[in-house]
Amino acid sequence: MSIGGPSKPVQGSNLTHRAVHRALALGFTTPFIAKLSEFGTQAAQNLSEFIENDHHATMDWIASTQARRGHPNALWPDAKSAIILGLNYGPETDPLTSLTQKSNATISVYARNKDYHNLIKGRLKDIAGLIARDHQADVKVFVDTAPLMEKPLSALAGLGWQGKHTNLVSRQYGSWLFLGTILTTADLIPTPREIDHCGTCRACLDICPTDAFTEAYKLDARKCISYLTIEHKGPVDIDLREKMGNRIYGCDDCLAICPWNKFAKTGQEAKLHAREDLNAPQLSQLLLLNDAQFRALFTGSPIKRIGRNRFLRNVLYAAGNSGDISLLDRVGAFTEDADPVLKDAALWARGKLMQVNLNLERE
């Protein structure tokens, strides 16, 4: 079935103009292409080391899918090419600014509006349909949920390179890209790889509040604030709680400090623009959320999936770090909570705030 005008090959590639134009019209970057036969074994070796060192923490799904993660063809043997598309979500303001507003919360830029998974997947299917028709090939789309190592694949395709913080960096978009992947049985001409432009810079390593990087290009998730606030279900180690500051969902420090962000542009997708009520929301208000209010506030947001109690655990840690003694009563309301993790967080936070109060009385 034909849609639009006749298919014409893109210069230097056999991906058609209409697939490229559709990708651009949907807000993506120009498509980048990787040949799966060139994927190599380095990514699988890095993954094996990551798991052997227990750096995946409690994310058992990483270890259980290790064999399929090692190479895209382990996931789909018939696939020959990967089309990589980025969606820019560059913030309007510096996300590090809210870290100084101790009585307010800091939420990772990507989670301040709609869940990107649903937004991107539908658009990928649109483009994948064109590729399937143009090349008489099978296609499958992926957005960060399947056992597919999208960052090494994106680097192979030339969209960017994996920086010392392990995330993808683009010369054009900096750190702020969501990644979408289309695997296909079509044998497409690959785009040139990008080289590593990090040089001697180690800004992302030095800014990490918890020293989660064991060395450049190696992350220990057990110390990563993104892991601790999103994936970790129990109480956070006491030694790490103060270092979390007011970060209650994710952490952007290593992304935001990257010098390549000077070339980044503000994202154009309205559904990803930060909601005003999620730009540094007041801790005092978040501590009042019951389950229904939590669900209503975060409808359509990735934050909803961690549930109210884990979210409030993070808010309580932030309250303890705030030094704001006006939060004592609201923190105290959780010290007899039926959830032992919330109770523990509240007792810790109350102890921190009571010490601040005591110090003020002595002055």
PyMOL commands that set and color helices and strands:
alter all, ss='L'
color gray80, all
select helices_A, chain A and resi 17-25+36-38+42-52+60-64+66-69+72-75+97-100+109-111+116-135+150-157+203-207+221-223+225-230+238-244+253-256+259-263+270-272+276-278+283-286+291-297+302-322+325-332+340-362
alter helices_A, ss='H'
color red, helices_A
select strands_A, chain A and resi 32-35+81-88+106-107+139-142+161-162+168-169+177-184+213-215+218-219+247-249
alter strands_A, ss='S'
color yellow, strands_A
deselect
rebuild
show_as cartoon
